[in-house]
Amino acid sequence: MFGLFKKKSEKDKLYAQYKTLTKEAHKFSTINRKLSDQKTYEAEEIMKKIESL
């Protein structure tokens, strides 16, 4: 309740985006390998941004 108006930091937003991209990459790994590789690459780029913060 007290965190209701608390804003997410940029690091938290990037980490949430990283998690969704890795989930999508895992989901597409059996269906479309090229799309899975693309999602994995995007997730790695976001992780680099997180590490630089």
mmCIF entry with sequence, helices, sheets and N, C-alpha, C, O atoms, coordinates in Angstrom:
data_MODEL
# 
_entry.id   MODEL 
# 
_entity.id                         1 
_entity.type                       polymer 
_entity.pdbx_number_of_molecules   1 
# 
_entity_poly.entity_id                      1 
_entity_poly.type                           'polypeptide(L)' 
_entity_poly.nstd_linkage                   no 
_entity_poly.nstd_monomer                   no 
_entity_poly.pdbx_seq_one_letter_code       MFGLFKKKSEKDKLYAQYKTLTKEAHKFSTINRKLSDQKTYEAEEIMKKIESL 
_entity_poly.pdbx_seq_one_letter_code_can   MFGLFKKKSEKDKLYAQYKTLTKEAHKFSTINRKLSDQKTYEAEEIMKKIESL 
_entity_poly.pdbx_strand_id                 A 
# 
loop_
_entity_poly_seq.entity_id 
_entity_poly_seq.num 
_entity_poly_seq.mon_id 
_entity_poly_seq.hetero 
1 1  MET n 
1 2  PHE n 
1 3  GLY n 
1 4  LEU n 
1 5  PHE n 
1 6  LYS n 
1 7  LYS n 
1 8  LYS n 
1 9  SER n 
1 10 GLU n 
1 11 LYS n 
1 12 ASP n 
1 13 LYS n 
1 14 LEU n 
1 15 TYR n 
1 16 ALA n 
1 17 GLN n 
1 18 TYR n 
1 19 LYS n 
1 20 THR n 
1 21 LEU n 
1 22 THR n 
1 23 LYS n 
1 24 GLU n 
1 25 ALA n 
1 26 HIS n 
1 27 LYS n 
1 28 PHE n 
1 29 SER n 
1 30 THR n 
1 31 ILE n 
1 32 ASN n 
1 33 ARG n 
1 34 LYS n 
1 35 LEU n 
1 36 SER n 
1 37 ASP n 
1 38 GLN n 
1 39 LYS n 
1 40 THR n 
1 41 TYR n 
1 42 GLU n 
1 43 ALA n 
1 44 GLU n 
1 45 GLU n 
1 46 ILE n 
1 47 MET n 
1 48 LYS n 
1 49 LYS n 
1 50 ILE n 
1 51 GLU n 
1 52 SER n 
1 53 LEU n 
# 
_struct_asym.id          A 
_struct_asym.entity_id   1 
# 
loop_
_struct_conf.conf_type_id 
_struct_conf.id 
_struct_conf.pdbx_PDB_helix_id 
_struct_conf.beg_label_comp_id 
_struct_conf.beg_label_asym_id 
_struct_conf.beg_label_seq_id 
_struct_conf.pdbx_beg_PDB_ins_code 
_struct_conf.end_label_comp_id 
_struct_conf.end_label_asym_id 
_struct_conf.end_label_seq_id 
_struct_conf.pdbx_end_PDB_ins_code 
_struct_conf.beg_auth_comp_id 
_struct_conf.beg_auth_asym_id 
_struct_conf.beg_auth_seq_id 
_struct_conf.end_auth_comp_id 
_struct_conf.end_auth_asym_id 
_struct_conf.end_auth_seq_id 
_struct_conf.pdbx_PDB_helix_class 
_struct_conf.details 
_struct_conf.pdbx_PDB_helix_length 
HELX_P HELX_P1 AA1 GLU A 10 ? PHE A 28 ? GLU A 10 PHE A 28 1 ? 19 
HELX_P HELX_P2 AA2 ARG A 33 ? SER A 52 ? ARG A 33 SER A 52 1 ? 20 
# 
_struct_conf_type.id          HELX_P 
_struct_conf_type.criteria    ? 
_struct_conf_type.reference   ? 
# 
loop_
_atom_site.group_PDB 
_atom_site.id 
_atom_site.type_symbol 
_atom_site.label_atom_id 
_atom_site.label_alt_id 
_atom_site.label_comp_id 
_atom_site.label_asym_id 
_atom_site.label_entity_id 
_atom_site.label_seq_id 
_atom_site.pdbx_PDB_ins_code 
_atom_site.Cartn_x 
_atom_site.Cartn_y 
_atom_site.Cartn_z 
_atom_site.occupancy 
_atom_site.B_iso_or_equiv 
_atom_site.pdbx_formal_charge 
_atom_site.auth_seq_id 
_atom_site.auth_comp_id 
_atom_site.auth_asym_id 
_atom_site.auth_atom_id 
_atom_site.pdbx_PDB_model_num 
ATOM 1   N N  . MET A 1 1  ? 0.817  -1.186  0.000   1.00 0.00 ? 1  MET A N  1 
ATOM 2   C CA . MET A 1 1  ? 0.000  0.000   0.000   1.00 0.00 ? 1  MET A CA 1 
ATOM 3   C C  . MET A 1 1  ? 0.861  1.251   0.000   1.00 0.00 ? 1  MET A C  1 
ATOM 4   O O  . MET A 1 1  ? 0.515  2.237   -0.649  1.00 0.00 ? 1  MET A O  1 
ATOM 5   N N  . PHE A 1 2  ? 1.966  1.227   0.708   1.00 0.00 ? 2  PHE A N  1 
ATOM 6   C CA . PHE A 1 2  ? 2.803  2.408   0.773   1.00 0.00 ? 2  PHE A CA 1 
ATOM 7   C C  . PHE A 1 2  ? 3.612  2.612   -0.505  1.00 0.00 ? 2  PHE A C  1 
ATOM 8   O O  . PHE A 1 2  ? 4.056  3.726   -0.782  1.00 0.00 ? 2  PHE A O  1 
ATOM 9   N N  . GLY A 1 3  ? 3.805  1.559   -1.279  1.00 0.00 ? 3  GLY A N  1 
ATOM 10  C CA . GLY A 1 3  ? 4.535  1.660   -2.529  1.00 0.00 ? 3  GLY A CA 1 
ATOM 11  C C  . GLY A 1 3  ? 3.628  1.971   -3.701  1.00 0.00 ? 3  GLY A C  1 
ATOM 12  O O  . GLY A 1 3  ? 4.026  1.808   -4.854  1.00 0.00 ? 3  GLY A O  1 
ATOM 13  N N  . LEU A 1 4  ? 2.425  2.413   -3.425  1.00 0.00 ? 4  LEU A N  1 
ATOM 14  C CA . LEU A 1 4  ? 1.431  2.646   -4.462  1.00 0.00 ? 4  LEU A CA 1 
ATOM 15  C C  . LEU A 1 4  ? 1.881  3.721   -5.442  1.00 0.00 ? 4  LEU A C  1 
ATOM 16  O O  . LEU A 1 4  ? 1.701  3.574   -6.651  1.00 0.00 ? 4  LEU A O  1 
ATOM 17  N N  . PHE A 1 5  ? 2.457  4.785   -4.938  1.00 0.00 ? 5  PHE A N  1 
ATOM 18  C CA . PHE A 1 5  ? 2.853  5.890   -5.803  1.00 0.00 ? 5  PHE A CA 1 
ATOM 19  C C  . PHE A 1 5  ? 4.353  5.915   -6.078  1.00 0.00 ? 5  PHE A C  1 
ATOM 20  O O  . PHE A 1 5  ? 4.873  6.881   -6.636  1.00 0.00 ? 5  PHE A O  1 
ATOM 21  N N  . LYS A 1 6  ? 5.028  4.869   -5.690  1.00 0.00 ? 6  LYS A N  1 
ATOM 22  C CA . LYS A 1 6  ? 6.467  4.790   -5.901  1.00 0.00 ? 6  LYS A CA 1 
ATOM 23  C C  . LYS A 1 6  ? 6.742  4.529   -7.379  1.00 0.00 ? 6  LYS A C  1 
ATOM 24  O O  . LYS A 1 6  ? 6.156  3.628   -7.980  1.00 0.00 ? 6  LYS A O  1 
ATOM 25  N N  . LYS A 1 7  ? 7.621  5.311   -7.946  1.00 0.00 ? 7  LYS A N  1 
ATOM 26  C CA . LYS A 1 7  ? 7.958  5.136   -9.356  1.00 0.00 ? 7  LYS A CA 1 
ATOM 27  C C  . LYS A 1 7  ? 9.055  4.096   -9.502  1.00 0.00 ? 7  LYS A C  1 
ATOM 28  O O  . LYS A 1 7  ? 9.933  3.976   -8.648  1.00 0.00 ? 7  LYS A O  1 
ATOM 29  N N  . LYS A 1 8  ? 8.995  3.356   -10.579 1.00 0.00 ? 8  LYS A N  1 
ATOM 30  C CA . LYS A 1 8  ? 10.023 2.370   -10.857 1.00 0.00 ? 8  LYS A CA 1 
ATOM 31  C C  . LYS A 1 8  ? 11.267 3.077   -11.374 1.00 0.00 ? 8  LYS A C  1 
ATOM 32  O O  . LYS A 1 8  ? 11.181 4.054   -12.118 1.00 0.00 ? 8  LYS A O  1 
ATOM 33  N N  . SER A 1 9  ? 12.403 2.576   -10.975 1.00 0.00 ? 9  SER A N  1 
ATOM 34  C CA . SER A 1 9  ? 13.648 3.129   -11.484 1.00 0.00 ? 9  SER A CA 1 
ATOM 35  C C  . SER A 1 9  ? 13.860 2.608   -12.906 1.00 0.00 ? 9  SER A C  1 
ATOM 36  O O  . SER A 1 9  ? 13.200 1.667   -13.346 1.00 0.00 ? 9  SER A O  1 
ATOM 37  N N  . GLU A 1 10 ? 14.781 3.234   -13.599 1.00 0.00 ? 10 GLU A N  1 
ATOM 38  C CA . GLU A 1 10 ? 15.065 2.820   -14.971 1.00 0.00 ? 10 GLU A CA 1 
ATOM 39  C C  . GLU A 1 10 ? 15.619 1.397   -14.984 1.00 0.00 ? 10 GLU A C  1 
ATOM 40  O O  . GLU A 1 10 ? 15.348 0.630   -15.908 1.00 0.00 ? 10 GLU A O  1 
ATOM 41  N N  . LYS A 1 11 ? 16.389 1.050   -13.967 1.00 0.00 ? 11 LYS A N  1 
ATOM 42  C CA . LYS A 1 11 ? 16.960 -0.287  -13.879 1.00 0.00 ? 11 LYS A CA 1 
ATOM 43  C C  . LYS A 1 11 ? 15.862 -1.331  -13.721 1.00 0.00 ? 11 LYS A C  1 
ATOM 44  O O  . LYS A 1 11 ? 15.928 -2.398  -14.330 1.00 0.00 ? 11 LYS A O  1 
ATOM 45  N N  . ASP A 1 12 ? 14.852 -1.029  -12.905 1.00 0.00 ? 12 ASP A N  1 
ATOM 46  C CA . ASP A 1 12 ? 13.733 -1.955  -12.722 1.00 0.00 ? 12 ASP A CA 1 
ATOM 47  C C  . ASP A 1 12 ? 12.944 -2.139  -14.013 1.00 0.00 ? 12 ASP A C  1 
ATOM 48  O O  . ASP A 1 12 ? 12.531 -3.251  -14.339 1.00 0.00 ? 12 ASP A O  1 
ATOM 49  N N  . LYS A 1 13 ? 12.736 -1.057  -14.739 1.00 0.00 ? 13 LYS A N  1 
ATOM 50  C CA . LYS A 1 13 ? 12.009 -1.142  -16.009 1.00 0.00 ? 13 LYS A CA 1 
ATOM 51  C C  . LYS A 1 13 ? 12.782 -1.990  -17.018 1.00 0.00 ? 13 LYS A C  1 
ATOM 52  O O  . LYS A 1 13 ? 12.200 -2.824  -17.712 1.00 0.00 ? 13 LYS A O  1 
ATOM 53  N N  . LEU A 1 14 ? 14.095 -1.772  -17.092 1.00 0.00 ? 14 LEU A N  1 
ATOM 54  C CA . LEU A 1 14 ? 14.908 -2.534  -18.032 1.00 0.00 ? 14 LEU A CA 1 
ATOM 55  C C  . LEU A 1 14 ? 14.946 -4.012  -17.653 1.00 0.00 ? 14 LEU A C  1 
ATOM 56  O O  . LEU A 1 14 ? 14.934 -4.878  -18.528 1.00 0.00 ? 14 LEU A O  1 
ATOM 57  N N  . TYR A 1 15 ? 14.991 -4.305  -16.355 1.00 0.00 ? 15 TYR A N  1 
ATOM 58  C CA . TYR A 1 15 ? 15.013 -5.693  -15.920 1.00 0.00 ? 15 TYR A CA 1 
ATOM 59  C C  . TYR A 1 15 ? 13.696 -6.393  -16.256 1.00 0.00 ? 15 TYR A C  1 
ATOM 60  O O  . TYR A 1 15 ? 13.696 -7.561  -16.643 1.00 0.00 ? 15 TYR A O  1 
ATOM 61  N N  . ALA A 1 16 ? 12.593 -5.693  -16.111 1.00 0.00 ? 16 ALA A N  1 
ATOM 62  C CA . ALA A 1 16 ? 11.288 -6.273  -16.469 1.00 0.00 ? 16 ALA A CA 1 
ATOM 63  C C  . ALA A 1 16 ? 11.226 -6.544  -17.967 1.00 0.00 ? 16 ALA A C  1 
ATOM 64  O O  . ALA A 1 16 ? 10.701 -7.571  -18.396 1.00 0.00 ? 16 ALA A O  1 
ATOM 65  N N  . GLN A 1 17 ? 11.757 -5.629  -18.754 1.00 0.00 ? 17 GLN A N  1 
ATOM 66  C CA . GLN A 1 17 ? 11.787 -5.806  -20.203 1.00 0.00 ? 17 GLN A CA 1 
ATOM 67  C C  . GLN A 1 17 ? 12.692 -6.987  -20.569 1.00 0.00 ? 17 GLN A C  1 
ATOM 68  O O  . GLN A 1 17 ? 12.377 -7.757  -21.477 1.00 0.00 ? 17 GLN A O  1 
ATOM 69  N N  . TYR A 1 18 ? 13.804 -7.124  -19.865 1.00 0.00 ? 18 TYR A N  1 
ATOM 70  C CA . TYR A 1 18 ? 14.723 -8.240  -20.093 1.00 0.00 ? 18 TYR A CA 1 
ATOM 71  C C  . TYR A 1 18 ? 14.029 -9.579  -19.815 1.00 0.00 ? 18 TYR A C  1 
ATOM 72  O O  . TYR A 1 18 ? 14.170 -10.530 -20.585 1.00 0.00 ? 18 TYR A O  1 
ATOM 73  N N  . LYS A 1 19 ? 13.281 -9.644  -18.713 1.00 0.00 ? 19 LYS A N  1 
ATOM 74  C CA . LYS A 1 19 ? 12.590 -10.871 -18.368 1.00 0.00 ? 19 LYS A CA 1 
ATOM 75  C C  . LYS A 1 19 ? 11.557 -11.252 -19.419 1.00 0.00 ? 19 LYS A C  1 
ATOM 76  O O  . LYS A 1 19 ? 11.442 -12.425 -19.774 1.00 0.00 ? 19 LYS A O  1 
ATOM 77  N N  . THR A 1 20 ? 10.801 -10.273 -19.924 1.00 0.00 ? 20 THR A N  1 
ATOM 78  C CA . THR A 1 20 ? 9.788  -10.599 -20.931 1.00 0.00 ? 20 THR A CA 1 
ATOM 79  C C  . THR A 1 20 ? 10.440 -11.059 -22.228 1.00 0.00 ? 20 THR A C  1 
ATOM 80  O O  . THR A 1 20 ? 9.932  -11.966 -22.887 1.00 0.00 ? 20 THR A O  1 
ATOM 81  N N  . LEU A 1 21 ? 11.558 -10.443 -22.601 1.00 0.00 ? 21 LEU A N  1 
ATOM 82  C CA . LEU A 1 21 ? 12.233 -10.853 -23.834 1.00 0.00 ? 21 LEU A CA 1 
ATOM 83  C C  . LEU A 1 21 ? 12.807 -12.257 -23.716 1.00 0.00 ? 21 LEU A C  1 
ATOM 84  O O  . LEU A 1 21 ? 12.761 -13.024 -24.679 1.00 0.00 ? 21 LEU A O  1 
ATOM 85  N N  . THR A 1 22 ? 13.341 -12.602 -22.569 1.00 0.00 ? 22 THR A N  1 
ATOM 86  C CA . THR A 1 22 ? 13.871 -13.957 -22.414 1.00 0.00 ? 22 THR A CA 1 
ATOM 87  C C  . THR A 1 22 ? 12.749 -14.992 -22.414 1.00 0.00 ? 22 THR A C  1 
ATOM 88  O O  . THR A 1 22 ? 12.924 -16.093 -22.935 1.00 0.00 ? 22 THR A O  1 
ATOM 89  N N  . LYS A 1 23 ? 11.598 -14.648 -21.835 1.00 0.00 ? 23 LYS A N  1 
ATOM 90  C CA . LYS A 1 23 ? 10.453 -15.566 -21.889 1.00 0.00 ? 23 LYS A CA 1 
ATOM 91  C C  . LYS A 1 23 ? 9.991  -15.775 -23.324 1.00 0.00 ? 23 LYS A C  1 
ATOM 92  O O  . LYS A 1 23 ? 9.703  -16.900 -23.732 1.00 0.00 ? 23 LYS A O  1 
ATOM 93  N N  . GLU A 1 24 ? 9.920  -14.683 -24.092 1.00 0.00 ? 24 GLU A N  1 
ATOM 94  C CA . GLU A 1 24 ? 9.509  -14.793 -25.488 1.00 0.00 ? 24 GLU A CA 1 
ATOM 95  C C  . GLU A 1 24 ? 10.516 -15.603 -26.284 1.00 0.00 ? 24 GLU A C  1 
ATOM 96  O O  . GLU A 1 24 ? 10.134 -16.413 -27.129 1.00 0.00 ? 24 GLU A O  1 
ATOM 97  N N  . ALA A 1 25 ? 11.797 -15.392 -26.021 1.00 0.00 ? 25 ALA A N  1 
ATOM 98  C CA . ALA A 1 25 ? 12.834 -16.142 -26.735 1.00 0.00 ? 25 ALA A CA 1 
ATOM 99  C C  . ALA A 1 25 ? 12.708 -17.631 -26.446 1.00 0.00 ? 25 ALA A C  1 
ATOM 100 O O  . ALA A 1 25 ? 12.867 -18.459 -27.343 1.00 0.00 ? 25 ALA A O  1 
ATOM 101 N N  . HIS A 1 26 ? 12.429 -17.961 -25.215 1.00 0.00 ? 26 HIS A N  1 
ATOM 102 C CA . HIS A 1 26 ? 12.264 -19.373 -24.862 1.00 0.00 ? 26 HIS A CA 1 
ATOM 103 C C  . HIS A 1 26 ? 11.024 -19.968 -25.536 1.00 0.00 ? 26 HIS A C  1 
ATOM 104 O O  . HIS A 1 26 ? 11.039 -21.111 -25.993 1.00 0.00 ? 26 HIS A O  1 
ATOM 105 N N  . LYS A 1 27 ? 9.962  -19.178 -25.590 1.00 0.00 ? 27 LYS A N  1 
ATOM 106 C CA . LYS A 1 27 ? 8.725  -19.652 -26.220 1.00 0.00 ? 27 LYS A CA 1 
ATOM 107 C C  . LYS A 1 27 ? 8.934  -19.884 -27.721 1.00 0.00 ? 27 LYS A C  1 
ATOM 108 O O  . LYS A 1 27 ? 8.443  -20.868 -28.275 1.00 0.00 ? 27 LYS A O  1 
ATOM 109 N N  . PHE A 1 28 ? 9.664  -18.973 -28.372 1.00 0.00 ? 28 PHE A N  1 
ATOM 110 C CA . PHE A 1 28 ? 9.875  -19.095 -29.815 1.00 0.00 ? 28 PHE A CA 1 
ATOM 111 C C  . PHE A 1 28 ? 10.985 -20.079 -30.176 1.00 0.00 ? 28 PHE A C  1 
ATOM 112 O O  . PHE A 1 28 ? 11.170 -20.377 -31.356 1.00 0.00 ? 28 PHE A O  1 
ATOM 113 N N  . SER A 1 29 ? 11.718 -20.585 -29.206 1.00 0.00 ? 29 SER A N  1 
ATOM 114 C CA . SER A 1 29 ? 12.859 -21.454 -29.512 1.00 0.00 ? 29 SER A CA 1 
ATOM 115 C C  . SER A 1 29 ? 12.425 -22.743 -30.214 1.00 0.00 ? 29 SER A C  1 
ATOM 116 O O  . SER A 1 29 ? 13.197 -23.313 -30.985 1.00 0.00 ? 29 SER A O  1 
ATOM 117 N N  . THR A 1 30 ? 11.219 -23.201 -29.960 1.00 0.00 ? 30 THR A N  1 
ATOM 118 C CA . THR A 1 30 ? 10.768 -24.422 -30.627 1.00 0.00 ? 30 THR A CA 1 
ATOM 119 C C  . THR A 1 30 ? 9.985  -24.129 -31.901 1.00 0.00 ? 30 THR A C  1 
ATOM 120 O O  . THR A 1 30 ? 9.814  -25.013 -32.740 1.00 0.00 ? 30 THR A O  1 
ATOM 121 N N  . ILE A 1 31 ? 9.512  -22.908 -32.050 1.00 0.00 ? 31 ILE A N  1 
ATOM 122 C CA . ILE A 1 31 ? 8.667  -22.569 -33.189 1.00 0.00 ? 31 ILE A CA 1 
ATOM 123 C C  . ILE A 1 31 ? 9.474  -21.923 -34.319 1.00 0.00 ? 31 ILE A C  1 
ATOM 124 O O  . ILE A 1 31 ? 9.448  -22.375 -35.464 1.00 0.00 ? 31 ILE A O  1 
ATOM 125 N N  . ASN A 1 32 ? 10.189 -20.853 -33.963 1.00 0.00 ? 32 ASN A N  1 
ATOM 126 C CA . ASN A 1 32 ? 10.898 -20.068 -34.959 1.00 0.00 ? 32 ASN A CA 1 
ATOM 127 C C  . ASN A 1 32 ? 12.258 -19.682 -34.399 1.00 0.00 ? 32 ASN A C  1 
ATOM 128 O O  . ASN A 1 32 ? 12.366 -18.764 -33.586 1.00 0.00 ? 32 ASN A O  1 
ATOM 129 N N  . ARG A 1 33 ? 13.285 -20.380 -34.834 1.00 0.00 ? 33 ARG A N  1 
ATOM 130 C CA . ARG A 1 33 ? 14.623 -20.186 -34.276 1.00 0.00 ? 33 ARG A CA 1 
ATOM 131 C C  . ARG A 1 33 ? 15.174 -18.794 -34.569 1.00 0.00 ? 33 ARG A C  1 
ATOM 132 O O  . ARG A 1 33 ? 15.840 -18.201 -33.721 1.00 0.00 ? 33 ARG A O  1 
ATOM 133 N N  . LYS A 1 34 ? 14.905 -18.273 -35.753 1.00 0.00 ? 34 LYS A N  1 
ATOM 134 C CA . LYS A 1 34 ? 15.416 -16.950 -36.119 1.00 0.00 ? 34 LYS A CA 1 
ATOM 135 C C  . LYS A 1 34 ? 14.825 -15.874 -35.205 1.00 0.00 ? 34 LYS A C  1 
ATOM 136 O O  . LYS A 1 34 ? 15.543 -14.987 -34.743 1.00 0.00 ? 34 LYS A O  1 
ATOM 137 N N  . LEU A 1 35 ? 13.534 -15.953 -34.948 1.00 0.00 ? 35 LEU A N  1 
ATOM 138 C CA . LEU A 1 35 ? 12.881 -14.990 -34.063 1.00 0.00 ? 35 LEU A CA 1 
ATOM 139 C C  . LEU A 1 35 ? 13.384 -15.146 -32.637 1.00 0.00 ? 35 LEU A C  1 
ATOM 140 O O  . LEU A 1 35 ? 13.547 -14.157 -31.922 1.00 0.00 ? 35 LEU A O  1 
ATOM 141 N N  . SER A 1 36 ? 13.629 -16.375 -32.222 1.00 0.00 ? 36 SER A N  1 
ATOM 142 C CA . SER A 1 36 ? 14.172 -16.625 -30.889 1.00 0.00 ? 36 SER A CA 1 
ATOM 143 C C  . SER A 1 36 ? 15.554 -15.994 -30.738 1.00 0.00 ? 36 SER A C  1 
ATOM 144 O O  . SER A 1 36 ? 15.852 -15.386 -29.710 1.00 0.00 ? 36 SER A O  1 
ATOM 145 N N  . ASP A 1 37 ? 16.394 -16.139 -31.756 1.00 0.00 ? 37 ASP A N  1 
ATOM 146 C CA . ASP A 1 37 ? 17.726 -15.541 -31.716 1.00 0.00 ? 37 ASP A CA 1 
ATOM 147 C C  . ASP A 1 37 ? 17.651 -14.018 -31.654 1.00 0.00 ? 37 ASP A C  1 
ATOM 148 O O  . ASP A 1 37 ? 18.453 -13.381 -30.971 1.00 0.00 ? 37 ASP A O  1 
ATOM 149 N N  . GLN A 1 38 ? 16.697 -13.441 -32.363 1.00 0.00 ? 38 GLN A N  1 
ATOM 150 C CA . GLN A 1 38 ? 16.527 -11.995 -32.350 1.00 0.00 ? 38 GLN A CA 1 
ATOM 151 C C  . GLN A 1 38 ? 16.122 -11.506 -30.956 1.00 0.00 ? 38 GLN A C  1 
ATOM 152 O O  . GLN A 1 38 ? 16.653 -10.508 -30.468 1.00 0.00 ? 38 GLN A O  1 
ATOM 153 N N  . LYS A 1 39 ? 15.192 -12.202 -30.323 1.00 0.00 ? 39 LYS A N  1 
ATOM 154 C CA . LYS A 1 39 ? 14.748 -11.835 -28.972 1.00 0.00 ? 39 LYS A CA 1 
ATOM 155 C C  . LYS A 1 39 ? 15.894 -11.986 -27.966 1.00 0.00 ? 39 LYS A C  1 
ATOM 156 O O  . LYS A 1 39 ? 16.045 -11.169 -27.057 1.00 0.00 ? 39 LYS A O  1 
ATOM 157 N N  . THR A 1 40 ? 16.687 -13.024 -28.139 1.00 0.00 ? 40 THR A N  1 
ATOM 158 C CA . THR A 1 40 ? 17.831 -13.230 -27.256 1.00 0.00 ? 40 THR A CA 1 
ATOM 159 C C  . THR A 1 40 ? 18.839 -12.101 -27.412 1.00 0.00 ? 40 THR A C  1 
ATOM 160 O O  . THR A 1 40 ? 19.390 -11.618 -26.422 1.00 0.00 ? 40 THR A O  1 
ATOM 161 N N  . TYR A 1 41 ? 19.082 -11.682 -28.639 1.00 0.00 ? 41 TYR A N  1 
ATOM 162 C CA . TYR A 1 41 ? 20.002 -10.573 -28.893 1.00 0.00 ? 41 TYR A CA 1 
ATOM 163 C C  . TYR A 1 41 ? 19.495 -9.284  -28.244 1.00 0.00 ? 41 TYR A C  1 
ATOM 164 O O  . TYR A 1 41 ? 20.268 -8.550  -27.629 1.00 0.00 ? 41 TYR A O  1 
ATOM 165 N N  . GLU A 1 42 ? 18.193 -9.010  -28.384 1.00 0.00 ? 42 GLU A N  1 
ATOM 166 C CA . GLU A 1 42 ? 17.618 -7.812  -27.772 1.00 0.00 ? 42 GLU A CA 1 
ATOM 167 C C  . GLU A 1 42 ? 17.746 -7.872  -26.246 1.00 0.00 ? 42 GLU A C  1 
ATOM 168 O O  . GLU A 1 42 ? 18.028 -6.861  -25.603 1.00 0.00 ? 42 GLU A O  1 
ATOM 169 N N  . ALA A 1 43 ? 17.539 -9.046  -25.679 1.00 0.00 ? 43 ALA A N  1 
ATOM 170 C CA . ALA A 1 43 ? 17.666 -9.206  -24.228 1.00 0.00 ? 43 ALA A CA 1 
ATOM 171 C C  . ALA A 1 43 ? 19.108 -8.973  -23.780 1.00 0.00 ? 43 ALA A C  1 
ATOM 172 O O  . ALA A 1 43 ? 19.344 -8.373  -22.731 1.00 0.00 ? 43 ALA A O  1 
ATOM 173 N N  . GLU A 1 44 ? 20.064 -9.442  -24.566 1.00 0.00 ? 44 GLU A N  1 
ATOM 174 C CA . GLU A 1 44 ? 21.471 -9.223  -24.224 1.00 0.00 ? 44 GLU A CA 1 
ATOM 175 C C  . GLU A 1 44 ? 21.829 -7.743  -24.265 1.00 0.00 ? 44 GLU A C  1 
ATOM 176 O O  . GLU A 1 44 ? 22.593 -7.263  -23.428 1.00 0.00 ? 44 GLU A O  1 
ATOM 177 N N  . GLU A 1 45 ? 21.280 -7.019  -25.236 1.00 0.00 ? 45 GLU A N  1 
ATOM 178 C CA . GLU A 1 45 ? 21.536 -5.584  -25.323 1.00 0.00 ? 45 GLU A CA 1 
ATOM 179 C C  . GLU A 1 45 ? 20.975 -4.849  -24.100 1.00 0.00 ? 45 GLU A C  1 
ATOM 180 O O  . GLU A 1 45 ? 21.597 -3.923  -23.581 1.00 0.00 ? 45 GLU A O  1 
ATOM 181 N N  . ILE A 1 46 ? 19.809 -5.272  -23.657 1.00 0.00 ? 46 ILE A N  1 
ATOM 182 C CA . ILE A 1 46 ? 19.209 -4.653  -22.470 1.00 0.00 ? 46 ILE A CA 1 
ATOM 183 C C  . ILE A 1 46 ? 20.048 -4.978  -21.234 1.00 0.00 ? 46 ILE A C  1 
ATOM 184 O O  . ILE A 1 46 ? 20.217 -4.132  -20.356 1.00 0.00 ? 46 ILE A O  1 
ATOM 185 N N  . MET A 1 47 ? 20.570 -6.197  -21.166 1.00 0.00 ? 47 MET A N  1 
ATOM 186 C CA . MET A 1 47 ? 21.415 -6.562  -20.027 1.00 0.00 ? 47 MET A CA 1 
ATOM 187 C C  . MET A 1 47 ? 22.690 -5.715  -20.007 1.00 0.00 ? 47 MET A C  1 
ATOM 188 O O  . MET A 1 47 ? 23.176 -5.356  -18.934 1.00 0.00 ? 47 MET A O  1 
ATOM 189 N N  . LYS A 1 48 ? 23.222 -5.401  -21.156 1.00 0.00 ? 48 LYS A N  1 
ATOM 190 C CA . LYS A 1 48 ? 24.397 -4.522  -21.216 1.00 0.00 ? 48 LYS A CA 1 
ATOM 191 C C  . LYS A 1 48 ? 24.064 -3.139  -20.670 1.00 0.00 ? 48 LYS A C  1 
ATOM 192 O O  . LYS A 1 48 ? 24.878 -2.529  -19.978 1.00 0.00 ? 48 LYS A O  1 
ATOM 193 N N  . LYS A 1 49 ? 22.857 -2.641  -20.982 1.00 0.00 ? 49 LYS A N  1 
ATOM 194 C CA . LYS A 1 49 ? 22.430 -1.344  -20.457 1.00 0.00 ? 49 LYS A CA 1 
ATOM 195 C C  . LYS A 1 49 ? 22.278 -1.398  -18.942 1.00 0.00 ? 49 LYS A C  1 
ATOM 196 O O  . LYS A 1 49 ? 22.646 -0.456  -18.241 1.00 0.00 ? 49 LYS A O  1 
ATOM 197 N N  . ILE A 1 50 ? 21.733 -2.504  -18.441 1.00 0.00 ? 50 ILE A N  1 
ATOM 198 C CA . ILE A 1 50 ? 21.551 -2.661  -16.996 1.00 0.00 ? 50 ILE A CA 1 
ATOM 199 C C  . ILE A 1 50 ? 22.911 -2.671  -16.296 1.00 0.00 ? 50 ILE A C  1 
ATOM 200 O O  . ILE A 1 50 ? 23.093 -2.031  -15.260 1.00 0.00 ? 50 ILE A O  1 
ATOM 201 N N  . GLU A 1 51 ? 23.848 -3.395  -16.868 1.00 0.00 ? 51 GLU A N  1 
ATOM 202 C CA . GLU A 1 51 ? 25.186 -3.475  -16.263 1.00 0.00 ? 51 GLU A CA 1 
ATOM 203 C C  . GLU A 1 51 ? 25.901 -2.134  -16.288 1.00 0.00 ? 51 GLU A C  1 
ATOM 204 O O  . GLU A 1 51 ? 26.700 -1.845  -15.397 1.00 0.00 ? 51 GLU A O  1 
ATOM 205 N N  . SER A 1 52 ? 25.630 -1.319  -17.284 1.00 0.00 ? 52 SER A N  1 
ATOM 206 C CA . SER A 1 52 ? 26.297 -0.015  -17.364 1.00 0.00 ? 52 SER A CA 1 
ATOM 207 C C  . SER A 1 52 ? 25.729 0.978   -16.351 1.00 0.00 ? 52 SER A C  1 
ATOM 208 O O  . SER A 1 52 ? 26.378 1.976   -16.039 1.00 0.00 ? 52 SER A O  1 
ATOM 209 N N  . LEU A 1 53 ? 24.517 0.715   -15.832 1.00 0.00 ? 53 LEU A N  1 
ATOM 210 C CA . LEU A 1 53 ? 23.933 1.613   -14.834 1.00 0.00 ? 53 LEU A CA 1 
ATOM 211 C C  . LEU A 1 53 ? 24.498 1.397   -13.489 1.00 0.00 ? 53 LEU A C  1 
ATOM 212 O O  . LEU A 1 53 ? 24.109 2.076   -12.539 1.00 0.00 ? 53 LEU A O  1 
# 
